[in-house]
Amino acid sequence: MDKKGFRKYKPKSRTRETFESGHSGILLWAAGLVAGTNSSLVGKDALAETDKITLETAKLLREDYLAQNAFTPYDKFCPFYKSVWMLRNIIHFYNLANQAVERAAGMDGQKITYTLIKHRLGDLFYRLVSQKFEDPAEGEDVLVAKFQKLHDDLIAGFRNLEDETR
């Protein structure tokens, strides 16, 4: 403890500092997801469907959320609201995909696999990947509306997918 009675922050490993106000849990989840995805010992086809979703979500986080390019107008800086909405939509996709796979596993209809999700919801997946290309110069209200629309479209897309496979 320091002179004021506060504990000094000591990172347990080489991790980024976490955000204040409750975002640390999301960041720790994302960091664990990215760090824990190594499918080099087992081929991707041998993984369970939920593991394929985890692997693809980790790839989204690593390649589309964490990677930045300082030479582009949309990516040289990323306002906090954009980061939050991008992460919110990626986690939303992860949760919806896992729920769809788990619900379909117990039913008599067609099984929902990650391949089926990617095939039927390819346009939504493309929009999920393309979130990083939204230019903050358009303004917060415009971007938040786009991110919210994607969030709502993900719900509708997974609902339609589940209805079609019953």
N, C-alpha and C positions, 0 to 999 in steps of 0.2 A: 504494500500500500504506500501511496505517496503521502506527503505532508497534510493534504486536505482530506485524507481518509478514503480516497478512491483507489480501486485496483488498477494497476497498469495493464494495458492491453498487450498481450503477448500472443501472436499468432502461433497456432500449433504446428503449422506447416507453411509452405510457401503458397499462401492463398491471398487473393485480393482482399482489401478491407471491405467490410460489408456496409451496406446503406443503413442509415438510421431508420427509425419508425417502422420496424417489422419487415423490411425487405430482405433482411439477412437470411430468413428461412428459405425464401425463394432462391436466393443466390447460392446458398449451400446445397439445395436440392439440385440446381442446375450444374453446379461444379461437380457434385458427386456423379451426376448422370454422364457428364462429359468424360470424367476421369475413369469411370467404371465400365466403359464400353470398349472392350477388346474382343473382337470376334475372330482373331487371327487363328486361334486354335481350332475353332469349330466353324464350319462354313455357315454363311448367313441362312441358307435353306434349312439347316438342321435346328435352327433356333425356334423356340415357341413363338407364337404370333405376338404375344405381349412383349417378348424380348426384341422382336423385329421393330415394333413400335418404339420401344425405348432406344434402340440403336439409331433409328431414323430421327427421333427427337434430339438425341445427342448430336447427330450430324447437323441438324438445323441450328442448334445452339452454337456449335463450333464454327460452322461455315457461314451462317447467315446472320446470327445475332452478335457473336463476339468479334468476328473479323471486320475490320474497318479499313477504308481507303481514304487517306487524307487528300488525295488529288481529285476527289469528286465533290460536287456541291452538296449532294444529299448525304454524304457520309463524313465530311471533314469534322463535323461536330454533331452530336446527337443529343437533343434536348431530353430531359428526364422523362417527360410525358411520352415521348416516342419510344424510349427504352422500355418503359413500363408496359405500354400497350403491345409492343412486339412480344415481350416475354409473356404477357397475359394470353395472347392469342396462341403462342406456341404451347404453353401449358394447357390451354383449353383444348387444342387439337389432341394432345397427348391423353388427356382425361377422356374425351369423347371417343377416341379410337379404342382405348382400352375397355371402356364401358360397352361399346358396340360388340367387340370381340367376345367379351365375357357373357353378355346377354344372349348372343347367338349360339354360344356353346351349349346352352341348356335347352335349346329349342329344336324342333324337328325340321325346320326349314334349312335353307342354304347357310353354310357356315360363313361368317364374315372373317376374312383374312386380311393381312396387311396389303397383299397384292390387290385384292378386290377394292379396298379402301383407296389405294393410290390410283387404281384404274377408274373407278366411278367418280371419285372426288378430285380428279387431277387438276381441274381448274381452281378449286379451292386451295389445293396444296401449292399450286403455282403462286397464287395470291399470298399465301402464307410465307413462302420463300421470298417473294418480291416486296415484302413490307419495308425492307431496308432501303429500297430505292425511292421511297416517299421523301420528297424534299421539304425540310422544315421551313423553307422560305414561303411555302403555301399558307402557313399559319397554323396555329394549334387547333383551332376549331375545325378547319378543313380536314386535317390529319386525324383528329380524334373521331370525326364522323366516318372516315374511311375505315379506321381500325374497328370501330363499333359495328359497322356494316359487315366486315369480315367475321367478327365474333358471332353476330346473329346468323350469318350465312353458314357458318360451321355447324351451328345447332340445327338449322333446317336441313343441311346436307346430310348429316348423320341420321337425323330422324327419317328422311326419305330413304336412305340406304337400308335402315333397319326395317322399314315398312315393305320395301321391295323384296327383301330376303325372307320374309315370313311365309 
